[in-house]
Amino acid sequence: TISPNPVYNTLTFHYELQGDYPFRVSILDVYRRSVYSSLFFSDKGLIATESLAAGLYLLQIEDQRKQGVQAFVKMDKQ
């Protein structure tokens, strides 16, 4: 799960770990180009989104067994 949605500065996610394996978190733009990618080892994480332009993005999480995608909206500063 991700929050908040829409996001302004920091995106928080929670992922149900399937063992002690790292998983990759990516942010994709509407053309499915990667604009962020990192490995995580904890079930919760924070991603700074200040550098993203306002618009629609996909948060993709992949581990050794499955992949999930969730859309979110990046808003300009309030």
Salt bridges, closest charged atoms under 4 A:
ASP29 OD2 - ARG33 NE 2.90
ASP43 OD2 - HIS14 NE2 3.51
